Amino acid sequence: MNNELPATDPRVKLLAAKIKKENFKPDALIEILHSAQNSYGYLPMNVLAYIAKALHLPPSRIYSTVTFYHFFSLKSKGEHTCLVCTGTACYVKGAQAILNELEKKTGLKAGQVSADNKLGVQVARCIGACGLAPVVVLDDEVQAKVTTDEIINKIIDKIGTK
């Protein structure tokens, strides 16, 4: 497993802070996995490898834990994903309006994937980029201080959704 994560991604900093807060204890694995999934929308393999290395656990233990519990997901929810942060800072700065318009334009509610599996719409409680609010993560790229029109146009440009 590749455990390289982009240092510029605020989700990496959030995950590192969570691991540090839990004192690098393997007993905190489930809490750390929850935090990672809330930030990423699912659990990419490189994130699992990062967690395994940080907690000094074999990757098999991380993988078996993730696959045992139904609330963890190893797969992205669609070929392209649009994750809207609905944490307090993002909410105050208009995240709900962005989500509403996104749902209206795509016909998808949060947690749904388009019939052609091209787009999945998700929400996260907080991705740890409050100073960049409102934040939308489009295909693992953090979009800072987005407007409704801006994110809809980026989705249309990226995947051709109407």
N, C-alpha and C positions, 0 to 999 in steps of 0.2 A: 504494500500500500504506500502511496505517495503521501507524505505528510506536509508538503509544502503549501502554505497558505499565504496569500498576498498580504504583506505587512500594512498596506495602505487601507485595507478593508476594515471598517470600524467593527464589523462582527468578530473579527479575529481578536481585536483588543477586548471586546466584551467577553468573549470566551476565555481568554487568558486571565482576565480579572476574576471571572467566576471560579476558574481552577485555583487561582491564588487564594481567593477568599475561602475556598474549601480546604486550604492547606495541602493541596496536591494529594489528598487522601482518596484512595480507591473506593472507600465506602461512600463517597459522594458521587459515584458514577452516574446514577440515575438523575440526580439534580443537574449535573453538568450536561448530560445528554438532553434533558428538557430545555435547558438554556440554549444549547446549540441548535436544537430544532426550532425553537421560537425565533431565533435569529435568522436561520437559513431557510426555514419552511420545510425542510427535510434534513436528513443526515447524509451528506456526501461522504464518500469513502475517504477523501483526504482529511476531512474533519475528524472522522473516527480514528484515523492514524495519528493525527495530532493529539487527540485526547489520550490514546493508548500510550504514546511516548511521554506525555506530560505526567500521567499517573503511574508510569512504569508498570503497565499491565500488558499482557499479551493481546494482540489484536483479536484473537479468537474469543477472548472474554468480552470485549467490547461488542463484537459482532453478535455473539450469542445473546447478550443482554438486549440489544436492539431488536433482534428477530423474535425474542420471546414475548415482548410486550407489544400489544397491538397498536398502541398510540404512537409508536415510533415508525418513521417511514424512511426507507433507504432510497426511494425514488422520488424524483421531482414530479410535481403534479402537472405534467404537460411538457411538451417539447420546449416551449418557452414559458417562463413563469413570471408573473407580476405579483410581487409581494408588497402589500401596502402596510406600512407601520402605523399602528393605531395607538401607540403609547401616548401619554399625556401631552408631551410637547408637540408631537405630530398632529394629534387630534385638535389641539388648540389652534394650530396653524392651518387647518383645513383638510386633514386626512379623510374625514368622513365624506366630505363633498367630492373628493377625488375618487374614493371607493364607490360612491353612488353613481357618478358619471361613468366610471369604468364598467360597472355592472350594467348600466343602461346601454352603453355603446357596444359591449361585447355579448350581452345577453347571458352573462355568467354571474352567478352569485359567488361570494367568497367560499373557497373550498371546492369549486367546480372546475372541470376541465372541458374544453370545447369538444364537440363530437368528433372532430378530426384530430384531436389530441395535440393541436398546435399551441394552445394557450391554456394555462391554468392560472386562476386568480386565487390569491391567498392573502391572509392577514397575519400579522405578528403583533404581539402586545408591545414589544419594544426591541429594536435591533441595536440600541446603544449609540445612536448617532443623533442625539437630541439637538445638538447645536446646528444640525443641518436640516431641521424640520421645515416642512414635511418631507419625509423620505419614502421613496418607492424603490424596491430592488427589482430591476428588470434583468432577467437572465444573469443573476449573480453580480450585476453591476449596480452599485449604489447610486441612485439619482437623488441629488440634494436639492432642497428648496424648490421642489417641482410645483408646477401649476397643473390644473386639470387638463387644459388643452395641450400642454407640453407633453405630458405622459401619454395621452391618447395618441398624439402624433408620433411619438417614438414607437409605440406599439404598432401602429399602422405601418410605419417605415420598416420596422424590423421583421414583422411577420405577415403583413398584408391584410390584417383584420380590418373589417369595416366597422 
